[in-house]
Amino acid sequence: MRAATIATIFGLIGSAAGITATAAASLGDEPGLLAGPKVLVPDRRVSLVKIGPDGMLASLEDREEIVAVDLLRLSAAERDPIDRLIRLRVAEVMSGGLGKIPILLELQEAIASGEDAKVDDVLQRFGATRPTWANPTPLDEIIETALPEHARGDYRTIVDEYRAVWLDQHRGMNRELNLDRGRGLPGPARSPDAMSADLDADAASDTALLVKLERDKKLADIRRPTDASLAQARERFEKIGRRLELTPEQEGRIQTLIQEYATGTNFKPKPRDGLKLLSDLFGVLTWKQRAAMVRYLREENPKPRWRPLRDSPQGTLMAAGLPAMLIVARRRRK
């Protein structure tokens, strides 16, 4: 298909995840004559930290604040308020329908610009109508407060350990970048004061690194449910395409109609716009395909005496698996 999906807006963060198993280790019971004092290694706690073959920290399927909850031994009742919070966050991200496409396109452009300030501005406006997702209180603090007392210590340890490893690796990446920039340039030996200043700079940079981590997680918050929704929509679109035996020319024409439907109504379609789109869509189909389309819509909406034009003129194509979000074209760069 020639139109790009909203999923391509966020080529950001992959989702390979792993969780280390618990392990226990101790020195032998009978140390040799030259062995030092016997040191017992305590059982390791469950951890989100897993180092991949490339020596880097493996990515997680979700935020560390959320994945850490899976490692706690919680009853269904103890977990329920956290699960409701997670569902609400996802629901807010997905809210807005077609109306959120313009700001997603703005986000695409901000990411392409490489300017963090622009990305932060769009994320702030995106969160203006999503109070739970954009809550200024850190998510780990919200979850920790909602946890039962017996689980809070383990939760904090798991989250802090993951962030400490992440920070350590990214500090190292920054140092290597600075070394590459200054390699080959002679200079005076480093004084103790200068080295102390470097340590202070490292501490200050941790704040900037954590801001970057939170920015990346917010982008991933948007990307994950959007990708999942678009995958379902794409599957339904392909299903109806096979059902109607659409030709490539018909698919292209349908995509153009839906793109015009979204952009021509400024992503705020009214029922009459849905009626016009359905009429235009049927104009692309043969009589046999139109009959198959009506049968498909009735199967997808088994309500007694359901009629697409009467009962759901604006959402008819959504029911058919043809959401405009799926095929809104990427803006052309001038």
Residue pairs with C-beta under 8 A, 6 or more apart in sequence:
1 251
1 255
1 327
2 252
2 255
3 255
3 259
3 327
3 328
3 329
4 327
4 328
4 329
4 330
5 230
5 234
5 325
5 326
5 327
5 328
6 101
6 104
6 226
6 230
6 325
6 326
6 328
7 223
7 226
7 227
7 230
7 231
8 330
9 104
9 105
9 107
9 108
9 111
9 330
10 108
10 111
10 219
10 220
10 222
10 223
10 226
10 227
12 111
12 216
12 219
12 220
12 223
13 59
13 216
13 219
13 220
13 223
14 59
15 59
15 60
15 61
15 224
16 52
16 58
16 59
17 58
17 59
17 60
17 61
17 67
18 50
18 58
19 46
19 47
19 48
19 50
19 67
19 71
20 44
20 46
20 47
20 49
20 50
22 43
22 44
22 45
22 46
23 43
23 44
24 41
24 43
24 44
25 41
26 40
26 41
27 35
27 38
27 39
27 40
27 41
31 38
45 154
45 157
45 158
46 71
46 154
46 158
47 71
47 158
47 161
47 162
48 60
48 64
48 67
48 68
48 71
48 158
48 159
48 161
48 162
49 57
49 161
49 162
49 165
50 57
50 58
51 57
51 58
52 58
56 169
57 162
57 165
57 166
57 169
60 67
61 67
62 220
62 224
63 139
63 217
63 220
63 221
64 140
64 158
64 159
64 162
64 163
65 138
65 139
65 140
65 143
65 159
66 86
66 139
66 143
68 155
68 158
68 159
68 162
69 79
69 82
69 143
69 147
69 155
71 154
71 158
72 147
72 151
72 154
72 155
73 151
74 147
74 148
74 151
78 147
78 148
78 151
81 146
82 143
82 146
82 147
85 132
85 142
85 143
85 146
88 132
89 132
89 133
89 221
90 225
92 130
92 131
92 132
92 133
93 130
93 133
93 221
93 222
93 225
93 226
94 225
94 226
94 229
95 129
95 130
96 129
98 262
98 267
98 268
98 269
98 324
98 325
99 267
99 268
100 126
101 262
101 267
101 324
101 325
101 328
102 266
102 267
103 122
103 125
103 126
104 222
104 226
105 328
105 331
106 122
107 119
107 122
107 123
107 126
107 219
107 222
108 330
108 331
109 118
109 331
110 118
110 119
110 121
110 122
111 119
111 219
116 212
116 215
119 215
119 219
120 215
123 215
123 218
123 219
124 134
126 134
126 222
127 133
127 134
128 134
133 221
135 142
140 155
140 156
140 159
143 155
144 152
144 155
144 156
147 155
163 210
163 213
166 213
167 206
167 209
167 210
170 209
170 212
171 202
171 205
171 206
171 209
174 205
229 325
230 325
230 326
233 321
233 322
233 323
233 325
233 326
234 326
235 321
236 320
236 321
236 322
237 321
237 322
237 326
239 321
240 293
240 296
240 320
240 321
240 322
241 251
243 292
243 296
244 285
244 289
244 292
244 293
244 296
245 289
246 254
246 289
250 284
250 285
253 284
254 281
254 284
254 322
255 327
257 277
257 280
257 281
257 284
258 277
258 317
258 322
258 324
258 326
258 327
259 324
259 327
259 328
259 329
261 269
261 273
261 276
261 277
261 324
262 269
262 324
262 325
262 328
263 328
264 273
265 273
267 324
269 277
269 314
270 314
271 313
271 314
272 313
273 314
274 313
274 314
274 315
274 316
274 317
275 309
275 313
277 317
278 308
278 309
278 313
278 316
278 317
281 317
282 290
282 293
285 293
293 320
294 308
296 320
297 306
297 308
297 316
297 319
297 320
298 306
300 319
300 320
301 308
301 311
301 312
301 319
303 311
308 316
308 319
309 316
312 319
317 323
317 324
